[in-house]
């Protein structure tokens, strides 16, 4: 990643991670519930950045009452109660999922309460996002982010607040457990030993959480997190991505241990995903626990922990906590990667549009990404059946990072600029990688770039791609040189030559089609492709045989009867080139 990209994302990343660390301290500080609530809302407000943030808990009657808030908010709003099933809070409680509206009072998809609507109107609340606070699959309340102007909440904001709410639920549950422990100690002196053990376990949880957040704040990745988790909890830790591929591994097996069966892991992973809670299974004397890495409704992966002892409640809580931390880490890394790819695409488009001229600013931006602008001597266009350009670009970005190039979408085409000695070989390499990753046929056309003229290379590559498609190519990688025979059809520098050749060969036919909106050139092309067989030609054109005969007679009238002469190569070539030119002109460049 370039220094510029790091500079762009560092302030937001440090602010979010600082809020995460502060929430972690609330989780392990063992303070009373009100202190924990205030800390959660304060840091959630700093993280999301709306006008005000508040947290509501369910009472015994099923009403939501505000317990903590941050930002400018009136006393009337703080004392408001939301009846069951009403407002955004009602939808969040009933669905166990996040919901939002851009304008609360005008929203028709929520049930309104007149009393609360009056408070909302006086407060000036407009846009509202709510996420549930879940403790062991039970909703205990909701965390809200509110804005005094109409707006939409982005998916990344919803995912981030949902992940933050997971921390809030843990903090509230830990605070409740701690208060219950204090009351039990006062009432039952005989339970002293149990309370002492519980405090020790919670201190271990505090140590674990501080270690994990310390790793994240220091910029550690999943591998460092896995190693730290294994060091704190023992056993072996494995982190998998959403596809089940290995992200990181920490700890070691005992000498007598062995790798668990794949079916055993698949079962416990699926159970954890379906229940939303950590799940444990036993196999060969070892216990394997799994916790799903989530961000809102999105599954990002799984944290697996294998060891011999039965996991305690705090062990399970620690594993779930680790999954939340890894989830936030993945979200931040994904956001950083998206930003880098977006900048790469923007820079690619700027270079193509401005070429062959390159500004000082553009040179500086390219150099800051560790790319040698003068080395970018090839341009590749990629297409795949039933795959969008955006999907192809995601894979091209990986190649661009490895090849010190740029990738992006330009005029609807997935485009890559890179350095390569062999344009043909590079096109095949790109095509084979994309085909393997997409699992479907892929076309990749590569054009050499001279004098920083990426615009000319882009035009030639896209027009050549259209010609290749018209010729029946669908799963190949090649340089434009491979189509040298058809260069007249896609090389804009040779347009005058092509126009002159077509005018000499089929000029009257082109003029006839243009003035009368007929299709005599297309008819002649089909006739040649079917070797003069009238029946096959009529079937290919989907016209009656008599209609075809009339068209052929009209061609004889326009071109003369000798067009069927034995030496018809110039005519055949002209018709074919015209059809290829039409295909090339249909592409967007």
ZIMODA-V826459 format. One record per pair of residues at least 6 apart in sequence whose ideal C-beta (glycine too) atoms are under 6 Angstrom apart, sorted by sequence separation. I is the first residue (numbers start at 1). GAP is how many residues later the second one is. D is the distance in Angstrom with one decimal. If there is no record, write none. Layout:
i | gap | d
I | GAP | D
I | GAP | D
This chain:
i | gap | d
59 | 6 | 5.9
101 | 6 | 4.1
241 | 6 | 5.1
400 | 6 | 5.6
420 | 6 | 3.7
488 | 6 | 5.4
530 | 6 | 4.2
82 | 7 | 4.9
92 | 7 | 5.5
132 | 7 | 5.1
133 | 7 | 5.1
184 | 7 | 5.4
230 | 7 | 4.3
272 | 7 | 4.2
280 | 7 | 5.6
281 | 7 | 5.5
293 | 7 | 4.4
366 | 7 | 4.7
400 | 7 | 3.9
435 | 7 | 4.5
513 | 7 | 5.5
530 | 7 | 4.5
538 | 7 | 4.8
45 | 8 | 3.9
56 | 8 | 4.1
91 | 8 | 4.6
133 | 8 | 4.6
229 | 8 | 4.8
239 | 8 | 4.5
271 | 8 | 4.0
293 | 8 | 4.2
434 | 8 | 4.4
449 | 8 | 4.6
513 | 8 | 5.7
44 | 9 | 5.1
69 | 9 | 5.9
215 | 9 | 5.1
239 | 9 | 4.4
280 | 9 | 4.4
407 | 9 | 4.8
26 | 10 | 5.2
56 | 10 | 5.1
57 | 10 | 5.1
132 | 10 | 5.6
185 | 10 | 4.8
215 | 10 | 5.5
292 | 10 | 5.8
363 | 10 | 5.9
382 | 10 | 5.1
397 | 10 | 4.8
447 | 10 | 4.3
488 | 10 | 4.4
527 | 10 | 5.0
538 | 10 | 4.4
88 | 11 | 5.4
226 | 11 | 4.7
238 | 11 | 5.3
268 | 11 | 5.1
278 | 11 | 5.7
279 | 11 | 5.5
396 | 11 | 3.9
406 | 11 | 4.8
431 | 11 | 5.3
509 | 11 | 5.4
526 | 11 | 5.1
537 | 11 | 6.0
41 | 12 | 5.5
54 | 12 | 5.2
55 | 12 | 5.7
66 | 12 | 5.4
130 | 12 | 4.8
131 | 12 | 5.4
290 | 12 | 5.5
291 | 12 | 4.9
405 | 12 | 5.3
509 | 12 | 5.7
26 | 13 | 4.1
55 | 13 | 4.8
215 | 13 | 5.2
226 | 13 | 5.2
237 | 13 | 4.3
268 | 13 | 4.4
278 | 13 | 4.3
405 | 13 | 3.3
431 | 13 | 3.8
447 | 13 | 4.9
41 | 14 | 5.0
130 | 14 | 4.8
181 | 14 | 5.3
237 | 14 | 5.4
290 | 14 | 5.3
305 | 14 | 5.5
393 | 14 | 5.9
430 | 14 | 4.7
447 | 14 | 4.2
526 | 14 | 5.0
54 | 15 | 3.8
236 | 15 | 4.1
403 | 15 | 4.4
526 | 15 | 5.3
65 | 16 | 5.2
104 | 16 | 5.9
129 | 16 | 4.7
235 | 16 | 5.8
289 | 16 | 4.7
393 | 16 | 5.1
400 | 16 | 6.0
445 | 16 | 4.9
464 | 16 | 4.6
53 | 17 | 5.0
181 | 17 | 5.8
211 | 17 | 5.2
222 | 17 | 5.0
236 | 17 | 5.9
427 | 17 | 4.9
37 | 18 | 5.8
63 | 18 | 4.9
64 | 18 | 4.1
128 | 18 | 5.1
272 | 18 | 4.2
288 | 18 | 4.9
347 | 18 | 5.9
396 | 18 | 5.8
52 | 19 | 2.8
264 | 19 | 4.5
272 | 19 | 6.0
273 | 19 | 4.9
303 | 19 | 5.5
427 | 19 | 3.6
445 | 19 | 5.2
464 | 19 | 5.6
467 | 19 | 5.3
23 | 20 | 5.4
51 | 20 | 5.7
63 | 20 | 5.9
127 | 20 | 4.1
230 | 20 | 3.7
268 | 20 | 5.6
272 | 20 | 4.9
286 | 20 | 5.7
303 | 20 | 4.7
389 | 20 | 4.8
396 | 20 | 4.7
426 | 20 | 5.7
445 | 20 | 4.7
460 | 20 | 5.7
22 | 21 | 4.8
52 | 21 | 5.0
104 | 21 | 5.9
125 | 21 | 5.1
211 | 21 | 5.8
230 | 21 | 3.0
269 | 21 | 4.9
393 | 21 | 4.9
62 | 22 | 4.0
88 | 22 | 5.9
126 | 22 | 5.8
143 | 22 | 4.7
226 | 22 | 4.0
268 | 22 | 4.6
286 | 22 | 5.9
289 | 22 | 5.5
392 | 22 | 3.6
467 | 22 | 5.4
87 | 23 | 5.8
103 | 23 | 5.4
126 | 23 | 5.6
127 | 23 | 5.8
226 | 23 | 6.0
227 | 23 | 4.0
260 | 23 | 5.3
389 | 23 | 5.8
423 | 23 | 4.6
467 | 23 | 5.1
19 | 24 | 4.3
104 | 24 | 5.1
124 | 24 | 4.6
126 | 24 | 5.2
127 | 24 | 4.6
129 | 24 | 4.7
208 | 24 | 4.6
226 | 24 | 3.4
45 | 25 | 3.8
64 | 25 | 4.6
86 | 25 | 4.8
102 | 25 | 5.3
143 | 25 | 5.8
222 | 25 | 4.6
223 | 25 | 4.1
389 | 25 | 4.5
423 | 25 | 5.3
45 | 26 | 5.8
222 | 26 | 3.9
464 | 26 | 4.7
19 | 27 | 5.5
41 | 27 | 4.3
86 | 27 | 4.3
101 | 27 | 5.7
300 | 27 | 5.5
463 | 27 | 3.6
19 | 28 | 4.3
42 | 28 | 5.0
260 | 28 | 5.6
291 | 28 | 4.6
523 | 28 | 4.7
41 | 29 | 4.7
100 | 29 | 4.0
291 | 29 | 4.8
37 | 30 | 5.2
38 | 30 | 5.1
83 | 30 | 5.4
131 | 30 | 5.1
289 | 30 | 5.7
293 | 30 | 4.7
300 | 30 | 5.0
16 | 31 | 5.7
37 | 31 | 3.9
99 | 31 | 5.8
131 | 31 | 4.7
280 | 31 | 6.0
524 | 31 | 6.0
133 | 32 | 5.7
291 | 32 | 4.1
295 | 32 | 5.1
381 | 32 | 5.3
382 | 32 | 4.6
98 | 33 | 4.4
269 | 33 | 5.2
293 | 33 | 5.3
294 | 33 | 6.0
371 | 33 | 5.1
441 | 33 | 5.2
444 | 33 | 4.2
446 | 33 | 4.8
447 | 33 | 4.9
459 | 33 | 5.9
82 | 34 | 5.6
131 | 34 | 4.5
135 | 34 | 5.2
293 | 34 | 4.6
381 | 34 | 6.0
441 | 34 | 3.6
133 | 35 | 5.7
134 | 35 | 5.4
520 | 35 | 5.5
80 | 36 | 5.9
96 | 36 | 5.4
133 | 36 | 4.5
295 | 36 | 5.5
380 | 36 | 4.4
92 | 38 | 4.4
135 | 38 | 4.9
278 | 38 | 4.7
379 | 38 | 5.4
80 | 39 | 4.8
395 | 39 | 5.6
88 | 40 | 5.2
92 | 40 | 5.1
378 | 40 | 5.8
89 | 41 | 5.9
278 | 41 | 5.2
376 | 41 | 4.9
77 | 42 | 5.5
88 | 42 | 4.5
278 | 42 | 5.2
377 | 42 | 5.8
378 | 42 | 4.7
395 | 42 | 5.3
76 | 43 | 5.7
96 | 43 | 5.9
376 | 43 | 5.8
375 | 44 | 4.1
528 | 44 | 5.2
378 | 45 | 5.2
77 | 46 | 4.8
93 | 46 | 5.2
431 | 46 | 2.9
512 | 46 | 5.1
103 | 47 | 4.9
102 | 48 | 5.1
378 | 48 | 5.9
74 | 49 | 5.9
413 | 49 | 5.8
428 | 49 | 4.0
509 | 49 | 5.5
92 | 50 | 4.7
102 | 50 | 5.6
380 | 50 | 5.4
427 | 50 | 4.0
508 | 50 | 5.0
525 | 50 | 4.9
387 | 51 | 5.9
427 | 51 | 5.5
524 | 51 | 5.2
382 | 52 | 5.9
427 | 52 | 5.6
89 | 53 | 5.3
100 | 53 | 4.6
384 | 54 | 5.7
525 | 54 | 5.2
385 | 55 | 6.0
424 | 55 | 4.3
341 | 56 | 4.7
384 | 56 | 5.7
385 | 56 | 5.8
423 | 56 | 4.0
242 | 57 | 5.5
521 | 57 | 5.8
242 | 58 | 5.6
348 | 58 | 4.3
352 | 58 | 5.8
384 | 58 | 4.5
242 | 59 | 5.4
347 | 59 | 5.8
98 | 60 | 5.2
241 | 60 | 4.6
348 | 60 | 4.0
383 | 60 | 4.8
240 | 61 | 5.2
349 | 61 | 5.2
240 | 62 | 4.7
344 | 62 | 5.1
382 | 62 | 4.8
344 | 63 | 5.9
345 | 63 | 2.6
98 | 64 | 5.5
239 | 64 | 5.6
344 | 64 | 5.9
380 | 64 | 5.7
381 | 64 | 5.0
505 | 65 | 5.5
238 | 66 | 4.3
380 | 66 | 4.8
237 | 68 | 5.5
378 | 68 | 5.4
379 | 68 | 5.2
506 | 68 | 4.8
348 | 69 | 6.0
505 | 69 | 3.5
235 | 70 | 5.9
236 | 70 | 4.7
378 | 70 | 5.9
379 | 70 | 5.6
235 | 71 | 5.4
235 | 72 | 2.9
377 | 72 | 5.2
502 | 72 | 5.6
234 | 73 | 5.7
379 | 75 | 5.9
502 | 76 | 5.8
379 | 78 | 4.2
379 | 79 | 5.9
381 | 80 | 4.4
381 | 81 | 5.6
379 | 82 | 5.8
58 | 83 | 5.6
57 | 84 | 3.8
381 | 84 | 5.3
56 | 85 | 5.3
56 | 86 | 5.5
55 | 88 | 5.2
489 | 88 | 5.5
488 | 89 | 5.8
54 | 90 | 5.3
489 | 91 | 3.7
53 | 92 | 5.3
489 | 92 | 4.7
229 | 93 | 5.2
52 | 94 | 5.4
358 | 94 | 5.6
486 | 94 | 5.6
490 | 94 | 4.6
50 | 95 | 4.4
356 | 95 | 5.2
489 | 95 | 5.4
50 | 96 | 5.8
51 | 96 | 5.2
356 | 96 | 4.6
48 | 97 | 4.6
50 | 97 | 4.8
51 | 97 | 4.8
355 | 97 | 5.5
356 | 97 | 4.3
355 | 98 | 5.3
355 | 99 | 4.4
355 | 100 | 4.6
225 | 101 | 5.8
352 | 102 | 4.6
351 | 103 | 5.5
352 | 103 | 5.3
352 | 106 | 5.4
205 | 109 | 5.3
208 | 110 | 5.0
470 | 110 | 5.9
209 | 112 | 5.9
48 | 113 | 5.8
201 | 113 | 4.3
205 | 113 | 5.5
212 | 113 | 4.8
216 | 113 | 5.6
467 | 113 | 5.0
470 | 113 | 3.9
467 | 116 | 5.9
466 | 117 | 4.7
467 | 117 | 5.4
466 | 118 | 4.8
44 | 120 | 5.5
463 | 121 | 4.0
466 | 121 | 4.1
463 | 124 | 5.9
462 | 125 | 5.0
462 | 127 | 4.8
40 | 128 | 4.6
459 | 130 | 4.8
40 | 131 | 5.8
163 | 132 | 5.1
162 | 134 | 3.7
36 | 135 | 5.0
159 | 136 | 4.0
159 | 137 | 4.4
158 | 138 | 5.7
36 | 139 | 4.4
33 | 142 | 4.7
27 | 143 | 5.7
23 | 144 | 4.7
27 | 144 | 4.6
26 | 145 | 5.0
27 | 147 | 5.7
30 | 148 | 4.8
166 | 158 | 5.1
163 | 164 | 5.6
163 | 165 | 5.5
412 | 176 | 5.5
411 | 177 | 5.2
28 | 178 | 3.4
28 | 181 | 5.6
24 | 185 | 5.0
24 | 189 | 4.7
21 | 192 | 4.9
21 | 196 | 5.9
98 | 198 | 5.9
17 | 200 | 5.3
13 | 319 | 5.6
9 | 327 | 5.1
9 | 330 | 5.7
5 | 334 | 5.9
5 | 335 | 4.8
1 | 339 | 5.5
4 | 364 | 4.8
3 | 365 | 6.0
2 | 366 | 5.1
2 | 367 | 4.3
